[in-house]
């Protein structure tokens, strides 16, 4: 079953309430940046009006989002972003190597077991 918080899922006020203010605000901000439909804009307005905690969470997320509007102009932040991206890609390459190594080890173990079993079968019992 898929999580209700995925960016492409249809949203309802109930789903947003279940997610909690911070997660819902983050998801709605991503949707807004991608271009909200009229129904989504109305849902945002309804969600904001439904609870003061939602408005506070929205302000916090929007402020954080605004801080990153100028990231491309900051050399240090660009370097940090690039380093984080490389770090994220590294485990995926290691995962592929680990799967390959595990496959080779499993094949060797199976081969040894089969060979040992066939050798045992050829020897006469005493």
Backbone bond lengths (Angstrom), bond angles and torsions (degrees), N, CA, C in turn:
res aa  C-N    CA-C-N  psi(-1)  N-CA   C-N-CA  omega(-1)  CA-C   N-CA-C  phi
1 X - - - 1.443 - - 1.523 109.51 -
2 X 1.317 117.13 136.21 1.455 121.45 -178.29 1.517 111.03 -79.76
3 X 1.327 115.37 152.20 1.458 120.88 177.55 1.522 109.15 -76.75
4 X 1.313 116.75 144.18 1.458 122.43 179.78 1.516 112.08 -69.38
5 X 1.311 118.34 -16.99 1.451 121.58 -173.65 1.523 113.71 -88.70
6 X 1.303 119.08 5.55 1.449 120.08 -179.72 1.512 110.22 -69.47
7 X 1.328 115.48 146.85 1.451 121.13 -172.26 1.525 111.66 -60.16
8 X 1.319 119.79 -37.77 1.450 121.96 -175.58 1.517 115.50 -84.04
9 X 1.315 118.71 -6.24 1.464 121.39 -177.56 1.521 111.42 -71.15
10 X 1.329 115.50 151.74 1.453 120.64 172.71 1.522 108.43 -69.37
11 X 1.312 115.64 135.32 1.459 119.81 -177.48 1.516 110.70 -102.44
12 X 1.313 113.88 148.15 1.461 121.98 171.34 1.510 107.28 -133.41
13 X 1.310 116.21 161.46 1.457 120.05 177.97 1.523 110.73 -61.11
14 X 1.334 116.56 -36.63 1.464 120.23 178.82 1.531 111.45 -64.39
15 X 1.326 117.48 -43.35 1.476 120.11 178.26 1.515 110.88 -61.70
16 X 1.323 116.83 -41.13 1.463 120.17 179.22 1.524 111.17 -63.70
17 X 1.331 116.66 -39.45 1.465 120.23 178.37 1.528 111.06 -64.52
18 X 1.318 116.77 -39.85 1.469 121.26 179.36 1.531 110.95 -63.68
19 X 1.319 116.60 -37.04 1.466 121.38 -178.07 1.522 112.53 -66.84
20 X 1.296 117.02 -29.38 1.454 120.68 -174.39 1.520 110.18 94.49
21 X 1.331 117.28 156.30 1.465 121.20 -173.13 1.528 114.92 -58.72
22 X 1.319 118.23 -45.77 1.476 119.91 -175.14 1.520 112.29 -66.73
23 X 1.328 116.65 -48.26 1.465 120.15 -179.39 1.529 110.76 -65.89
24 X 1.323 116.77 -40.13 1.466 120.00 179.37 1.523 110.85 -65.42
25 X 1.328 116.78 -41.75 1.463 120.33 178.60 1.522 111.05 -62.27
26 X 1.325 116.68 -42.32 1.474 120.13 179.10 1.526 110.84 -63.07
27 X 1.317 116.38 -44.77 1.466 119.84 179.71 1.522 111.27 -64.24
28 X 1.315 116.76 -43.92 1.458 119.90 179.62 1.525 111.43 -64.64
29 X 1.336 117.54 -34.92 1.473 120.23 178.72 1.522 110.61 -67.81
30 X 1.327 116.80 -38.33 1.467 120.15 176.32 1.525 109.50 -64.35
31 X 1.325 116.55 -44.21 1.465 120.39 177.76 1.522 110.75 -60.40
32 X 1.333 116.65 -40.99 1.456 120.04 -179.51 1.531 110.53 -63.83
33 X 1.319 116.67 -41.90 1.467 120.64 179.81 1.524 111.13 -65.01
34 X 1.333 116.31 -32.67 1.469 120.55 -179.45 1.526 111.71 -79.94
35 X 1.325 116.45 -15.10 1.453 120.73 -179.08 1.520 110.98 106.54
36 X 1.307 115.93 99.23 1.462 120.90 -177.75 1.526 111.24 -78.79
37 X 1.315 114.57 148.76 1.461 120.09 169.63 1.527 107.44 -78.40
38 X 1.315 115.90 169.73 1.456 119.87 177.08 1.514 112.37 -61.34
39 X 1.340 116.38 -37.98 1.463 120.12 178.33 1.522 111.15 -66.22
40 X 1.334 116.92 -39.37 1.464 119.96 179.01 1.527 111.08 -67.42
41 X 1.333 117.25 -37.73 1.461 120.43 177.55 1.532 109.97 -63.87
42 X 1.332 116.85 -39.64 1.461 120.48 177.56 1.532 110.27 -66.96
43 X 1.338 116.17 -39.67 1.459 120.35 177.35 1.530 110.61 -61.48
44 X 1.330 117.15 -41.86 1.464 121.14 177.32 1.525 109.97 -59.90
45 X 1.323 117.14 -46.31 1.466 120.55 179.89 1.531 111.17 -61.73
46 X 1.332 116.43 -42.77 1.466 120.43 179.04 1.525 111.05 -65.43
47 X 1.334 116.34 -41.49 1.467 121.04 -179.89 1.525 110.22 -63.86
48 X 1.337 116.94 -43.74 1.462 120.80 179.16 1.528 111.23 -61.65
49 X 1.335 116.79 -39.03 1.466 121.21 -177.65 1.528 112.71 -76.78
50 X 1.337 117.14 -18.67 1.466 120.05 -172.77 1.525 114.23 -76.84
51 X 1.344 118.50 -19.65 1.460 119.57 -176.43 1.528 108.91 -162.14
52 X 1.319 118.14 130.94 1.469 120.69 177.85 1.539 112.67 -58.38
53 X 1.331 117.20 -30.58 1.476 120.15 178.49 1.528 110.87 -64.29
54 X 1.326 116.31 -31.01 1.468 119.90 178.10 1.526 110.68 -66.42
55 X 1.326 115.66 -43.06 1.461 119.45 179.51 1.526 110.96 -63.53
56 X 1.329 117.24 -39.67 1.470 120.55 177.82 1.524 110.96 -64.98
57 X 1.323 116.42 -43.00 1.466 120.14 178.75 1.525 110.28 -64.06
58 X 1.324 116.99 -39.81 1.464 121.18 179.55 1.531 109.95 -63.08
59 X 1.338 117.27 -43.72 1.461 120.68 179.17 1.534 111.07 -61.29
60 X 1.327 116.38 -41.18 1.469 120.30 -179.75 1.531 111.22 -65.73
61 X 1.327 115.98 -45.29 1.470 119.84 -179.66 1.521 110.25 -66.46
62 X 1.316 116.76 -42.33 1.463 120.14 -179.24 1.526 111.03 -64.53
63 X 1.337 117.22 -38.01 1.467 120.19 177.30 1.526 110.96 -65.53
64 X 1.320 116.05 -43.09 1.476 119.38 178.23 1.517 110.33 -64.09
65 X 1.328 116.86 -41.49 1.461 121.27 179.27 1.526 109.89 -61.43
66 X 1.316 116.72 -42.53 1.467 121.17 -179.20 1.521 111.49 -64.58
67 X 1.329 117.12 -32.80 1.461 120.39 178.18 1.524 111.65 -60.69
68 X 1.316 117.30 -28.23 1.456 120.60 -177.62 1.521 113.25 -91.92
69 X 1.327 117.93 0.64 1.463 120.30 176.86 1.521 111.54 -65.31
70 X 1.333 117.22 -27.32 1.466 120.93 -177.26 1.525 112.55 -105.15
71 X 1.319 118.22 15.03 1.466 121.90 -176.79 1.522 111.81 -60.12
72 X 1.310 117.34 -38.04 1.468 119.57 -177.05 1.527 112.29 -63.86
73 X 1.320 116.89 -19.21 1.462 120.75 179.57 1.525 112.48 -89.27
74 X 1.314 118.25 -9.20 1.457 122.10 -175.68 1.526 109.94 -103.89
75 X 1.322 116.28 113.52 1.462 121.86 -176.01 1.529 112.10 -62.14
76 X 1.340 117.72 -40.93 1.461 121.58 -179.26 1.530 110.83 -65.96
77 X 1.322 117.49 -45.63 1.464 120.24 179.59 1.531 111.48 -64.87
78 X 1.310 116.97 -36.61 1.475 119.71 176.68 1.531 110.50 -63.51
79 X 1.326 116.86 -40.89 1.468 120.70 178.52 1.522 110.59 -65.91
80 X 1.327 117.13 -41.74 1.460 120.58 178.16 1.526 111.19 -63.79
81 X 1.318 116.74 -41.32 1.463 120.80 178.93 1.532 110.59 -63.23
82 X 1.311 116.88 -42.72 1.468 121.10 179.46 1.527 110.86 -64.62
83 X 1.318 116.91 -41.43 1.467 121.09 177.89 1.524 110.76 -63.80
84 X 1.318 116.97 -42.59 1.472 120.73 178.73 1.525 110.37 -63.71
85 X 1.317 117.26 -39.42 1.462 120.54 178.86 1.527 110.89 -64.26
86 X 1.325 116.99 -43.18 1.468 120.16 178.39 1.525 111.06 -65.05
87 X 1.323 116.96 -39.45 1.461 121.36 178.61 1.514 110.60 -63.26
88 X 1.318 116.85 -39.62 1.462 120.98 179.35 1.526 110.84 -66.48
89 X 1.320 118.07 -38.21 1.466 121.33 -178.64 1.522 111.92 -71.97
90 X 1.310 118.42 -31.34 1.459 122.57 -175.85 1.527 113.42 -58.46
91 X 1.332 120.74 -48.05 1.469 119.53 -179.38 1.523 113.28 -61.24
92 X 1.315 117.95 -29.85 1.456 119.87 178.93 1.528 110.46 -66.32
93 X 1.325 117.08 -39.68 1.470 119.80 177.35 1.518 110.01 -67.32
94 X 1.334 116.92 -40.80 1.459 120.50 179.26 1.525 110.73 -64.87
95 X 1.325 117.32 -36.38 1.464 121.34 179.74 1.523 109.73 -61.74
96 X 1.318 117.43 -43.04 1.470 120.94 178.79 1.524 111.21 -62.62
97 X 1.333 116.70 -41.98 1.463 120.57 178.70 1.528 110.41 -66.05
98 X 1.325 117.20 -38.19 1.466 120.62 179.66 1.524 110.92 -65.86
99 X 1.323 117.25 -40.24 1.468 120.75 178.55 1.522 109.78 -64.50
100 X 1.327 117.33 -43.03 1.459 120.91 178.69 1.532 110.40 -62.39
101 X 1.319 117.22 -45.13 1.466 120.50 179.76 1.525 110.93 -63.21
102 X 1.315 117.93 -42.10 1.470 121.14 179.13 1.524 110.96 -63.90
103 X 1.318 117.18 -37.01 1.462 121.19 178.21 1.523 110.88 -64.93
104 X 1.321 116.16 -43.93 1.470 120.46 179.23 1.528 110.05 -63.82
105 X 1.334 117.43 -45.37 1.463 120.70 179.37 1.524 110.52 -61.24
106 X 1.330 117.30 -43.20 1.467 120.88 179.58 1.520 110.75 -62.60
107 X 1.334 117.10 -40.92 1.467 120.26 179.67 1.528 110.79 -64.84
108 X 1.327 117.76 -40.90 1.463 121.29 178.87 1.524 110.18 -65.22
109 X 1.310 117.65 -43.94 1.466 121.19 -179.85 1.521 110.25 -62.76
110 X 1.329 117.72 -45.32 1.463 120.87 178.94 1.528 110.14 -61.64
111 X 1.327 116.20 -42.44 1.467 119.74 178.32 1.514 112.04 -61.28
112 X 1.323 117.28 -42.77 1.463 120.48 179.33 1.524 111.76 -66.31
113 X 1.325 116.69 -39.54 1.465 120.18 178.72 1.518 110.50 -64.60
114 X 1.323 117.62 -43.68 1.462 121.19 179.51 1.525 109.86 -64.13
115 X 1.308 116.51 -43.52 1.475 119.30 -179.87 1.528 110.65 -64.93
116 X 1.326 117.74 -43.44 1.454 121.52 179.53 1.527 109.91 -63.53
117 X 1.333 116.83 -41.81 1.470 120.62 179.69 1.520 111.37 -64.46
118 X 1.317 116.77 -41.18 1.467 118.77 179.94 1.527 111.04 -70.07
119 X 1.298 118.72 -32.90 1.455 122.19 177.45 1.529 109.44 -67.59
120 X 1.329 117.12 -42.00 1.468 121.84 177.82 1.535 110.59 -62.83
121 X 1.324 116.22 -38.55 1.450 120.41 -177.89 1.536 111.53 -68.52
122 X 1.336 117.57 -30.39 1.471 121.46 -178.58 1.522 112.60 -79.65
123 X 1.330 116.54 -23.83 1.468 118.46 -178.81 1.514 109.85 -79.53
124 X 1.344 116.80 135.26 1.481 119.66 179.22 1.534 110.20 -68.26
125 X 1.296 114.34 146.99 1.486 120.32 178.85 1.522 108.22 -81.17
126 X 1.286 117.66 144.91 1.454 122.76 179.84 1.475 111.97 -101.87
